[in-house]
Amino acid sequence: MSEKIQYEAGMMVKLFLREGDPLPRAAMIGKVLGGTDDRVDLVIYCSEEQKTKKFRDVPYNSNDDPDGVFWRFSEYDSRPDTFEHIAAVQDLMNRMIFLLACRSEAHDQSKLVSPEVELFDEYTPKLKGTTYGSDEYKSYLEAMKPGLEHHYAANSHHPEHYRWRCGVCERRCTEAEWEVAPQGPNDSGQRYCPDCCRHGMLYEAWLKDETDKGLHGMTLLDLVEMLCDWKAATARHADGDIRRSIEVNQKRFGYSDELKAILYNTLAEIESDGPRPLAKFS
């Protein structure tokens, strides 16, 4: 029996699995975190669970012992680095999932209190009988304008939330940001971009009201919530049609054909019975 290998932090290892080992049966590769002469700490990738796991004080034997737990790679193997990348992507996607969950909890809460609830009490029954985008629909929105302006300012899943645009740097500002932005001379009421005017007034950087183009200030999270909002809203209209709404809103908000296609593709996944089948690799 040869001398026992000293496993060092960062070493790539391939696993032998025996009955009673404290390792998932699908774990075939790992990276050493540290350890002692007889036991080692390592992180492994479990292909069945599609995640990495850390294990402490795992026993090992010599390199050529048939009962050994694992041995050292003699050449570089890309899989451990790929597993780490997979874990990093999973962490980031879980962060996105968490943020979307927070949005789902907070969605449209401002409608439940004044000054919005009074207007929605009056006009929601009227809107149900209208066709989205019709003249009648638009007339009701105009009558609801005070409450809608408050709603848009409080909810970033509406393109109108990002209504103010800087004429120099193209930054989009919300209503709250506009209210504290630098003001022009003589109480003109004009506001200027806080970024462009950070070190002094730049009068070309005035904030222009572009409520119909606010989608340019949105994030992917805003867009996901927006699409879900549109989809749910169509159920409240007698002739609601989410695909027609996407077409109407392209003219209303000026988004590209590429974004429209992404909305359609995402909608198909939302409406499907389950996620897309994942590719399997042996």
C-alpha positions as CSV (number, residue, x, y, z in Angstrom):
1,M,0.0,0.0,0.0
2,S,1.5,3.3,-1.0
3,E,1.9,6.4,1.2
4,K,-1.3,8.3,1.9
5,I,-1.9,11.3,-0.3
6,Q,-2.1,14.7,1.5
7,Y,-5.1,16.4,0.2
8,E,-4.8,20.2,0.1
9,A,-7.3,23.0,-0.2
10,G,-8.3,23.6,-3.8
11,M,-7.4,20.1,-5.0
12,M,-9.8,18.4,-7.4
13,V,-10.9,14.9,-6.4
14,K,-12.9,12.1,-8.0
15,L,-15.1,10.1,-5.6
16,F,-15.4,6.4,-5.0
17,L,-18.7,5.6,-3.3
18,R,-19.2,2.8,-0.7
19,E,-22.1,1.7,1.4
20,G,-22.2,3.9,4.5
21,D,-20.3,6.8,3.0
22,P,-21.7,10.2,4.0
23,L,-22.0,11.2,0.4
24,P,-24.9,11.3,-2.1
25,R,-24.7,8.4,-4.5
26,A,-24.7,10.7,-7.5
27,A,-21.7,12.7,-6.4
28,M,-18.7,11.9,-8.6
29,I,-16.5,14.9,-8.3
30,G,-15.5,17.6,-5.8
31,K,-13.1,20.1,-4.5
32,V,-11.2,19.9,-1.3
33,L,-11.7,22.7,1.2
34,G,-9.2,21.5,3.8
35,G,-8.8,18.8,6.4
36,T,-6.4,16.6,8.5
37,D,-4.3,13.5,7.9
38,D,-7.3,11.2,8.2
39,R,-10.3,13.3,7.3
40,V,-11.1,16.0,4.8
41,D,-13.7,18.8,4.2
42,L,-14.9,19.0,0.7
43,V,-17.6,20.5,-1.5
44,I,-19.2,18.2,-4.1
45,Y,-21.7,18.5,-6.9
46,C,-24.7,16.2,-6.7
47,S,-26.0,15.7,-10.2
48,E,-29.4,14.2,-9.1
49,E,-30.2,17.3,-6.9
50,Q,-28.5,19.8,-9.3
51,K,-26.7,21.6,-6.5
52,T,-23.5,21.7,-4.6
53,K,-23.1,20.5,-1.0
54,K,-20.4,20.9,1.7
55,F,-19.3,17.9,3.8
56,R,-17.1,18.0,6.9
57,D,-14.8,15.3,8.3
58,V,-15.1,12.8,5.4
59,P,-12.7,9.9,6.0
60,Y,-10.3,8.9,3.2
61,N,-7.7,6.1,2.6
62,S,-4.6,5.9,0.5
63,N,-4.6,6.5,-3.3
64,D,-4.4,2.8,-4.4
65,D,-6.6,1.3,-1.6
66,P,-9.7,-0.2,-3.3
67,D,-11.7,0.8,-0.2
68,G,-10.6,4.4,-0.6
69,V,-13.1,7.2,-0.6
70,F,-11.6,9.3,-3.4
71,W,-8.4,10.0,-5.3
72,R,-6.7,13.0,-6.7
73,F,-7.0,14.0,-10.4
74,S,-3.8,13.8,-12.3
75,E,-5.0,16.3,-15.0
76,Y,-7.2,19.3,-15.0
77,D,-10.9,18.5,-15.2
78,S,-13.3,21.4,-16.0
79,R,-16.3,20.0,-14.2
80,P,-15.5,21.3,-10.7
81,D,-15.2,24.9,-12.1
82,T,-18.4,24.3,-14.1
83,F,-20.1,23.1,-11.0
84,E,-19.0,26.3,-9.1
85,H,-20.4,28.4,-12.0
86,I,-23.7,26.5,-11.9
87,A,-23.9,27.2,-8.2
88,A,-23.2,30.9,-8.7
89,V,-25.9,31.1,-11.4
90,Q,-28.3,29.3,-9.1
91,D,-27.6,31.8,-6.3
92,L,-28.3,34.7,-8.6
93,M,-31.4,33.2,-10.0
94,N,-32.6,32.5,-6.4
95,R,-32.0,36.2,-5.7
96,M,-34.2,37.1,-8.7
97,I,-36.9,34.6,-7.5
98,F,-36.8,36.3,-4.0
99,L,-37.2,39.7,-5.5
100,L,-40.1,38.6,-7.6
101,A,-41.7,37.0,-4.6
102,C,-41.4,40.4,-2.7
103,R,-43.0,42.1,-5.7
104,S,-45.9,39.6,-5.7
105,E,-46.6,40.4,-2.0
106,A,-46.5,44.2,-2.6
107,H,-48.3,44.2,-5.9
108,D,-51.0,46.9,-6.1
109,Q,-51.2,47.4,-2.4
110,S,-51.6,51.2,-3.0
111,K,-55.0,50.5,-4.6
112,L,-56.3,49.5,-1.2
113,V,-56.0,53.0,0.4
114,S,-56.7,56.6,-0.4
115,P,-56.4,58.4,-2.8
116,E,-56.7,55.3,-5.1
117,V,-59.3,53.1,-3.5
118,E,-62.2,55.6,-3.9
119,L,-61.6,55.9,-7.7
120,F,-61.2,52.2,-8.2
121,D,-64.4,51.6,-6.2
122,E,-66.2,53.8,-8.7
123,Y,-64.6,52.9,-12.0
124,T,-63.6,49.2,-11.7
125,P,-67.2,48.0,-12.4
126,K,-67.4,50.4,-15.4
127,L,-64.1,49.3,-16.8
128,K,-65.2,45.6,-16.8
129,G,-67.6,46.3,-19.6
130,T,-65.2,48.2,-21.8
131,T,-62.8,47.0,-24.5
132,Y,-59.1,47.7,-23.6
133,G,-57.8,50.7,-25.5
134,S,-61.2,51.8,-26.7
135,D,-62.4,55.5,-26.6
136,E,-64.7,54.6,-23.7
137,Y,-61.8,52.9,-21.8
138,K,-59.6,56.0,-22.4
139,S,-62.4,58.3,-21.1
140,Y,-62.6,56.4,-17.8
141,L,-58.8,56.5,-17.4
142,E,-58.9,60.3,-17.9
143,A,-61.6,60.6,-15.2
144,M,-59.3,58.4,-12.9
145,K,-56.2,60.5,-13.6
146,P,-55.6,61.8,-10.0
147,G,-55.7,58.3,-8.6
148,L,-53.8,56.8,-11.5
149,E,-51.0,59.3,-11.3
150,H,-50.6,58.3,-7.6
151,H,-50.7,54.6,-8.6
152,Y,-48.1,54.9,-11.3
153,A,-45.8,56.9,-9.0
154,A,-46.0,54.1,-6.4
155,N,-45.7,51.1,-8.7
156,S,-42.7,50.5,-10.9
157,H,-44.4,47.7,-13.0
158,H,-46.1,50.5,-14.9
159,P,-44.1,52.2,-17.7
160,E,-45.6,55.5,-16.5
161,H,-43.6,55.2,-13.3
162,Y,-40.5,56.3,-15.2
163,R,-42.1,59.4,-16.8
164,W,-39.2,61.9,-16.7
165,R,-36.3,61.7,-19.2
166,C,-33.0,63.7,-19.2
167,G,-32.3,65.3,-22.6
168,V,-28.6,64.8,-22.2
169,C,-27.8,61.4,-20.6
170,E,-31.2,59.8,-21.3
171,R,-31.6,58.9,-17.6
172,R,-35.2,58.0,-16.6
173,C,-36.5,59.5,-13.4
174,T,-39.5,58.6,-11.2
175,E,-41.9,61.1,-9.8
176,A,-40.2,60.9,-6.4
177,E,-36.8,61.6,-8.0
178,W,-38.2,64.5,-10.0
179,E,-39.6,66.1,-6.9
180,V,-36.1,66.4,-5.3
181,A,-34.2,67.1,-8.6
182,P,-32.4,70.4,-9.0
183,Q,-34.7,73.3,-9.9
184,G,-34.3,76.0,-12.5
185,P,-33.9,79.7,-11.8
186,N,-36.8,82.1,-10.9
187,D,-39.0,79.3,-9.7
188,S,-39.8,78.2,-13.2
189,G,-40.8,74.8,-12.1
190,Q,-38.4,73.1,-14.4
191,R,-36.4,70.2,-13.0
192,Y,-32.9,69.1,-14.1
193,C,-31.1,65.7,-14.1
194,P,-29.5,65.0,-10.8
195,D,-26.6,63.1,-12.5
196,C,-25.8,65.8,-15.1
197,C,-26.1,68.6,-12.6
198,R,-24.1,66.9,-9.9
199,H,-21.2,69.4,-10.1
200,G,-23.2,72.4,-11.4
201,M,-26.2,73.3,-13.4
202,L,-26.4,72.1,-17.0
203,Y,-29.5,73.7,-18.4
204,E,-29.6,71.3,-21.4
205,A,-30.2,68.5,-18.9
206,W,-33.8,69.4,-18.2
207,L,-36.2,66.6,-17.4
208,K,-38.9,66.1,-20.1
209,D,-42.2,64.5,-19.3
210,E,-42.4,61.4,-21.5
211,T,-45.1,59.3,-19.7
212,D,-45.7,57.2,-22.8
213,K,-42.1,56.2,-23.1
214,G,-41.3,55.3,-19.6
215,L,-40.8,51.6,-20.4
216,H,-37.2,52.5,-21.3
217,G,-36.5,53.0,-17.6
218,M,-37.8,49.6,-16.5
219,T,-35.9,46.5,-15.3
220,L,-36.4,42.9,-16.3
221,L,-38.2,42.4,-12.9
222,D,-40.5,45.3,-13.8
223,L,-41.3,43.7,-17.1
224,V,-42.1,40.3,-15.6
225,E,-44.5,41.9,-13.1
226,M,-46.0,44.1,-15.9
227,L,-46.7,41.1,-18.1
228,C,-48.4,39.3,-15.2
229,D,-50.4,42.4,-14.4
230,W,-51.6,42.7,-18.0
231,K,-52.5,39.0,-18.1
232,A,-54.5,39.1,-14.9
233,A,-56.2,42.4,-16.0
234,T,-57.6,40.8,-19.2
235,A,-59.7,38.5,-17.0
236,R,-61.5,41.6,-15.6
237,H,-62.8,42.7,-19.0
238,A,-65.7,41.0,-20.8
239,D,-63.6,40.7,-24.0
240,G,-60.2,40.7,-22.5
241,D,-57.4,39.4,-24.7
242,I,-53.8,39.5,-23.5
243,R,-52.4,39.2,-27.0
244,R,-54.5,42.1,-28.2
245,S,-53.3,44.1,-25.2
246,I,-49.7,43.5,-26.1
247,E,-50.4,44.8,-29.6
248,V,-52.3,47.8,-28.3
249,N,-49.6,48.6,-25.7
250,Q,-46.9,48.5,-28.3
251,K,-48.5,51.6,-29.9
252,R,-49.2,53.1,-26.5
253,F,-45.6,52.7,-25.1
254,G,-43.6,52.4,-28.3
255,Y,-41.7,49.2,-27.5
256,S,-39.9,47.3,-30.2
257,D,-40.9,44.2,-32.2
258,E,-38.1,42.4,-30.4
259,L,-39.6,43.1,-27.0
260,K,-43.0,42.3,-28.2
261,A,-41.8,38.9,-29.3
262,I,-40.1,38.3,-25.9
263,L,-43.5,39.1,-24.2
264,Y,-45.3,36.6,-26.4
265,N,-42.6,34.0,-25.8
266,T,-42.8,34.5,-22.0
267,L,-46.6,34.5,-22.1
268,A,-46.5,31.0,-23.8
269,E,-44.4,29.7,-20.9
270,I,-46.7,31.3,-18.3
271,E,-49.7,29.7,-19.9
272,S,-48.1,26.2,-20.4
273,D,-48.8,23.3,-18.1
274,G,-45.2,23.2,-16.8
275,P,-41.6,24.3,-17.4
276,R,-39.8,23.5,-20.6
277,P,-38.2,20.1,-20.5
278,L,-34.6,20.2,-19.4
279,A,-31.9,18.7,-21.6
280,K,-30.5,15.5,-20.1
281,F,-26.8,14.7,-20.5
282,S,-25.1,11.4,-19.6
